[in-house]
Amino acid sequence: MAEKKIIIVGAGIAGLSAGLYARMNGYKTTIFEMHDIPGGLCTAWTRKGYTFDISMHMLVGSKSGPFHQMWQELGAIQGRQFVYHNEYSRIESGSKTLSIGADQQWLEQQMISLSPADAKLTKEFISLFCGRGLIGAASLKPSELAGPLDGLRVMLAILPLMGKFRKYGKQTVQEFAQRFQNPFLRNVVRFVIDGPGWPMLNYPLIGLAGFLNASLSEAGVPVGGSQQVIFRIAERYRELGGEINFKCQVKDVIIENNRAVGIKLEDGTEHRADIIIWAGDGRTVIFYILKGRYLDDKIKNMYEHWIPVLPIVHVMLGVARDMSKEPARLIYELEKPINIAGEERKWLSVIHHSFDPTAAPPGKAAMEVWYATRYDYWETLYKQRNQYEAEKKRIAEITIAELDKRWHGLAAQVEVVDVPTPMTYVRYTGNWQGSPDGWYITSDNMRRNPLRALPGLSGFYMVGQWTAPFTGTVMAALSGRQIVQLLCKRDSKKFVTTGP
């Protein structure tokens, strides 16, 4: 029997995962990617010896846990060194400082010392944040194939948390944070998971429950950065006989009798296959390429009411300064608010990579400051390129000036400046509104099953961040694995996770 041919649109981590598992299971695959390298949002770039990385600041499952098997199957972690931070982050406001790390007792002592009046609520927060979570109940198997034993395993994991589920219901992290009397602690809790309406507890994601334990014990930072990980996955895909075509912008999906049978590129060439897997931007294919012909109320609700994760404007800096003794992630309050992209900012979120010797020359550091921003601001500004470049320069200068107040002399040590904006994300990935993670998780969408296919259109499947809320690196890779597992079930094939 001849191999079925699959075309995959997009060589991000979801597309590569789908391609790899498809090759493992005997499907012939070709990936078409608009950029000239694989990775999509899982990427980094180098300027004058400094590497700036916008992904994989932690890789859940790098050491153990339910996702460890998947990363091994993809070839992502074998032979790779990971760094596990004892201090997850440090938060500062004037003389007040809180270090969030692996020592649960120390974290509790710090919080109670800062606000004795919040002692009871602090203990409640610690029991959730550092306690048992739901990540152990996560399964690599798609929910469509879950059986009674899978359900039993999930229930056994959930039972110890049932009291907390009843207590918090649909309460969000932001609502919980507002219960603290101390303003600084309100910010601390909000900064743990910051998003509109993020639920305190949810399944299958971990919510706040056990967040710190999972972050520190299961999530390492890969030495060499996310690009080296993604390049290795792409290499393994090619080793298994997969093909990637770069600089290929897909213009259309070829449909015959409501079945997807191929794609058409911008250069006019057509490529046909038995199955099309879309690993690119969801809105582009659903509303622009397919012109909204294959919709239902569920999909309309997703795109009309779900909230896209805010895009980012970054200030990337290469500095001739040793930052190795500083916390890898620091959030601190400014003396006076600054204006960034038309909005006042009172806090800076700073990341450096001095723990990774490949990220910068010896004794120097690659630093990042991230600002969540509004897409419409940058979309409008981008049409006036002089103003666009001037705003990027202004944001860089004001950011460097603030960093210099915190680390005196840093401004004179800056050797490289790069300012990617939401428009940079759009240009290189095609992502709707430049969103780095799809939609925020809210109490209204947290239990929705992934959008894997479109109603009325056969032979067409979707993977990646626009199939479920907040689909980051792990869940994007998992979506690729699961779609192939479902294809194998449909084709009466045993799903395997080794080479053909």
N, C-alpha and C positions, 0 to 999 in steps of 0.2 A: 504493500500500500504506500503510495507516494506521500511524502511529508506535506502537511498542510502549511501554507505560507501565511505568515503574519507580518503585517507592516505596523511598526510602532512609530508614532509621531512624538518626538521629544526624547533627548538623551540625558534628561535629569535622572535623579536617583530612582524615581518610579518607573521611567521608561527602561532604564538599564536593568532594573530588577525584573520587570516583566520579560525583557529579552533574554536574560540569563536563565530564568526558570523555564521559559519556552524552549530554549535550546536544550536544557537538561532533559526535557520531556519530548524531544524529537520533532519539534516544530521548526520549520525554516523561517528565519527572521531577518528583517532589515529595519534599521532605525534611521529615520530622517530627522536631522537636527538643524535648527536655524543658525546656531552659533558655529564657531570653528573648533570648539572643544566640547567634551562632554561635561555634564554636571548641573546645568541649569542654575538653580538657586544654591546648589551645594558647590560653592566655588571659592576661589581666592585668586589673588594676583600679586605680582612682585614689582616693586619700583625701587631701583637702586639698592638692591640687597634687602629691602624690607618686604615682608609678605603680609598682606592684608586679607583677612579671612572673615567672611560674613556668615559662615555656617559651622556646624559641628563644634560649638563651644562646649558641648558635652554630648557624648554618644551613649544613650541608654542601651545597656546590654553589652557594653564593651568587655566586661569582666565575667558576668554570669547573668542569670535570669532568663525569662522566656524569649527575649529577643537575641540572646547570644547565639543561639543556633542559626538564626537567619543570617546574621553577619558572617558567621563561619561559612555558610553555604554560598554567600556572595563573594567570599574571598577577601572581605574588607578588613579583617582584624588579624589574620595570621601573620606572625612575624612583625607586627607593628607594636610600638611602645606607646603606652597611654599614661597620662599624668592624672592623678586623682587628688584634687585639692582638699586639704584639711579645712580650709576656710572657703566656704561657698561664695560669700560676699561680705563686704563691710559697708555699713551705712553710717554717715556722719552728718551732724547738724550742729554747727557751732562747737561747743565743748562736749556734746553728746555723741557717743560712738557705740555702735553695736556690731559685734563680729558674729556672723552666722556660720557655724561650722559643725563638725562632727560631734563635738562634745555637748550632748543634750543638757547636762547639768549646768555647764558653764553658760549656755545660752539662756537658760531659765534664770540663773542668778543675775546675769546682766540686765534682763528685762525687769525683774522685780526691783533691782537696785535703782533703775531709772524711774520706776513708778510703782511704789509699794501699793498704791490704791488699786492697781490693776493686777495684783498678784493672782487672784482666783482666775481671771480671764487668761492671764499668761500661762498658767498651768494647763488650762483647757487648750490653748493654742499649741503648746509644746506636745501635749498628748496626741494631737492630730498631726502636727508638722513632723515630729520625730517618731511617731508611733507606727502602727501597722497600716499599710496601704493596700491598694487593690492591684498593684502592678503584677503581683504574683499570680493573679487570676487571669491575666491576659493570655490569649491563645493565638497561635499563628494561623489557626484554621479559620476560614471565613464563616460567618454566622450561619450562612445558608447550608453549611454542611455539618453544623454542630448537632451532636446526638445527645441522648440522655446522660451518658457519662460525662460529657463536656458540661452539661447543665449542672450536674451534681458537683463537679469540681468548682465551678463558679460559686455555687451556693455555699459550699464549705468555706470558701475564701471570704464571702460577704457576711456570713453569719456573725462573726465577731464584731462587725461594724454596724449591724442592724440598728443598735441603739442610737448610734450617731446619725445614721440615715434618717431615723424618725425625728431626731432632735433638730437637725438642720434643714431637712426637707429641701426646698429650693433656695435656701439662703445662699447669697453669694459671698465671695471672699471680701468684696468691698463693703458689704453690709456688716460682716463680722468685724472688719477693721474699725468701723465707726463706733463699735461698742467700747473701745479703749478710751479711757479718760485722757490719757497722755497723748498730745498731738504727734510727738515723735514716734511713739509706738504704733499709732494709727498708720503713719506713713510706712513704717517697717513692714507691717503685715500686708499693706497694699502692694509694696514693691516685690513681695514674694512671687505673686502671680498677678500681674496688672493687666486687666482687660475689663470691658464693660460686662458685668453680669456673670463673671466666671463662678461656677458653682463650687461650694465648699467640698462636696463629695459628688462623684459621678462614676458611672461604669460605662464603657470599659477603661476609660482613662482614670488617672489616680486622683485628680483634683488636688486638694490640699493634703489629704490624708497620706502620710508617709512620704511627703514630697522630699524632705531633706535626706531621709534614708536612701531613697531611690537615687537622688542626685549625686550623693557622695559615694555610695557603695557600688552603684551599677553604671554610673556615667563617667567615663574618663574622657580626657581631651587627647585626640590623636597627635602625637609628635609628627611634625611634617604637615599638619593641617588637613582640612577637608579635601583639598584638591588631590593630595596624594592618595587618599582613600578612594575617591571617585575614579581616579585614573586606574587604580588597581582593579576596581570592579569592571571598568570598561575593558581592561586588558583581559580579564578572565572571560568576559563575554566573547571577545574575539577569539580567544583560545578554544572556545567551544564551537567556533564556526559562525558566530554572529557577524553581521555587517553593519557598519555605521556610515552614513553619508552626511557630511557636514555642509554647512552653508546652503541648506535646502529648506526654503520657506514653503510651507504647504498652503496652497491657495484654495483648494476645494477638496471635498470628499465625493468620490464618484459613487452614485447610488443608482441601482437598477432594481425596480420592483420592490422598493423599500428595503433594500439590502445594500450595505456598504461593500463595495467590491474593489475599491482602490482609492488613490489620492492623485491630485493634480498639483504640480509645483508651480511656483511663480514663473519659471522659465518655459512653462507650457507642457513639460513632459508628464506623462501619466505612468503610474505604477500600480499594478493590480495584485490583489492577494485574496485569500479566503477569509481573513479576519483583519480588521483594523482596530488597533488599540491606541486610543488618544491619551497621551501623557503630557499634553500641553495645556494651554489656558482653556478653562471650561467655557467661559462666556464667549470667547472667540468662536469656538466650534458650534456651540448651541444656537447663538443668536446671530452671528455674522455669516459663518460659512453655511450652516444648515438653515439659517433664516427663521428660526423658531418653529420649524415644521414638526419637530418631534419633542413635544412638551406635555407635561401634565401639571396638576396643581402643586405637587410636591416640588418640582423643579422651579416653577414660578415663584413659590414661596421662598425657596432658597435664595434666589437672586434678587427678590424684591424686599425681603425682610431680614435676612441674615446680615450680620455686620462684618464687612471685610476687616481683617487685621490691618491696622494702620501701616502705611509704608514708612520707610526710614530715610532720613538724610544722615549720612555718616560724615564725620571728620576723621580721616585716617592720617596718622602722623608717624613718621619715622624720626625718632629722637636719639641724639647721641648722649644717652643717659641710661644708667643702670637702674632699672625698675624692679629688679628681682626681689627686693625686700618689701615691696609694696603688695597689697592684696591684688590678686589677679582681676578682681571685679570690685569697683568702688562706686558707690552712689553717694553723692554729697550735696548738701544744700548750699546755694550761693549766698553771698552777702546781700546782693541785690539781683532781682530778676533780669534776665537778658532776653532780647527779642530774637527768636529764631523762626524764620519762615512765617512771619506775621503773628506769632504767638509768644506770650510771655513764658519763660522757663525759669523755675526756681531751683531745679535739681540737675546735676550732671551725672550721667552714667558712663563710667570709664572702664575700659577693658585693656589690658596689655598682655603680651604673649612672651614675657621674659622667661617663662618656664620652658619654652620650646627653643632650643638652640638654633633651629633652622629658620626661625621667624625674623631674625635680624642679625647683623654683624655682632661679634663679641662686645659686651659692655654697652650695647645699644638696645633699643626697644621699639617694637611696632605697637602703636596705641590706637584705640578707637574710641570715639565718643558718638553715641547713638541718640538721635532725636526722632521720636515718632512724630509724624507730620501729616498734613492734609494733601491728598493727591491733587485736588483741583488747583491748589495754590501753585504747585510746580508745573502742572499741565499748562496753565495760563502763562506762567513766566517763561516756559520753554519756547514759546512762540516768538519771544523777543530775546534772542540769544545773548546780546550784550548785557541785558538786565539779568538774565539767568546766570551768566558767568560772574557778574558783579556780586550777585547775592551769594553765590557759592564762596567767593573770596571773602565777603564780609563775615559770613558764618564761620569760616575757618579762622579769621583773624580774632573775632570776639571769643571763640572757643579757646584758642591758644592763650589769649590774654587771661582768661579765667583759670586755665590750667597753671599758668605762670604764678598766679597768686597762691595756688596750693603747693606747687613745687617750684620754688624760686629759681630763676635762671633757665627754666625749661624753654621759654620762647626763643632764646638765643641758641638752643641746642636742636631746634627743629631742622631736619635735613630734607624731609619729603612731606608734601601735603597733597592729599587726594580727597575729593569730596563727591562721592557718588550720591545721587538723589533718586527719588522714585522713578524719574524718567530714565535713569541708567538701568534700573531693573526692567522697565518696559522694553527698552532698546535691546537688551541682551536675552531676555526670557519671554517677552510677550505677555507677562502676567498682568491681569486686570488690575488697574490702579496701582501697579507696582507692589501689590501685597506680598509679603514674604512668607505668609503662613495660611493663606486662604481666609476662612472665616473664624471669628472668635467663637469659643464655646460658650453657650448660655444655657440656662435651665430649659429653654424651649427647644434647643436642637441637639442636646447632648446625647440623646438616646436614638437618634436617627441612624438607620442603616446606610452604608455608603451608597452613593449613586454610581452604579457600575455599568448601566446601559441606559439607552434612551427609549422611551415607549414608541413602538411602531417601527423601529429601525433595527433590523437584525444584522448580525455580523460586525457590530460596532460596540466597542467597550471603552470604558474610561478608567484611568488610574491617576493617582497623584493628589495634590492638595485641594483640588476643587471637587473632590468626591465626598468629603466629610469635613466637619469643622476642625480647625487647628491641626491640619495634617502636616506635621513637620517631617524631619528626616526619617525617623523610625517608621511612622505610619505611612509615609509615601512609599518606602521600600516594601512595607508589608502589603500595600495595595497591589503592587506588581506581582508579588508572590501569590496572593489570594486569587487574582484574576486567572492566572495560569492553572491553579488548582481547580477552579470552577470549570475552565475549559477542558481539563482532563476528565473531570466527572461527566461533562456533557458528551465527550467523545469516547467514554467508556475506557479510559486509559488510567493506569495506576500512576499517581503523582509521585515523581521521584525528585530527589534534590542532589543528585550527583550528575556528572557529565554523561552525555549520550554514548 
